[in-house]
Amino acid sequence: MRQPSLFIGGAADPAFELAPIRGLYDQLEAHLPGLWKKVLLPGVGHSAPEEDVNRVNELILEFLEHVRAR
């Protein structure tokens, strides 16, 4: 996937404790050459948009501004 992309997840998501998931996260840039940013929100679990609405919205708006500026 080469289009601009943003990854937002929760640092407290139990899925990240699984070795394959952590490895995939660590290698996102290799699979998503258009990755602008990857963020793990501290204290947030599996439902980042619901758990930290303001920060997720801020990140999405920053991403859209980045895409628009290209």
N, C-alpha and C positions, 0 to 999 in steps of 0.2 A: 504494500500500500504506500504510494508515494505522495498522496495528497497531504496537506498539513493536518496534523493530528495532535490531540492532547489526551493524556491519560491522567485521570484523577481516581485515587483510591484511598482507602482508610488504612492507616498504619496499624490499627488494632483489629483489622479484618482477620478472623481465624484462618482463612484460606491461605494467607501469606506464611503460615507456619509449615505448610506442606512444601517440601523441597522442590518439587517440579514447578510450583507456582512462583516461588521466589526466583528460581532460575530464569523463568520466562520474563518476569518483571525486569530482572537485571540485564536481559538481552533485548529489551524492546527496541532499542535503536537499530539493532541489526535487522530486525524484521519490519520496522517502520521508518524508512529513511526520511520521511517527512515529519517525524516526531518533533514537535516544537518544545514540549516540556512534559515531564512526568512528575507527578506530585503524590506523595502519600501524606494525607492529613493526620497529624498527631491526635490521638484520642478518639479517632473515628473508626467505626467498624465497617461492616459490609455495605451499608446504605449511606454512602457519603452525601448524596444530594439531600437526603432527609436529615442527616445528623449535623451537617454544617452548611446550611443553605447559603449563608452569606459568603463564605469562602469559596464555595463551588461557583456561585454566581460571579464573584470577582475573577476567578480563574477563566471562566468561559468568556467573560467580557474582554479580558486581556488577550485571550487567544483570538477572538474575533477581530480585535483591533490589529493584532499581528497579521492576520490573514488579509485584512483590508489594506494594510500598508504595503503589502508585497506587490 
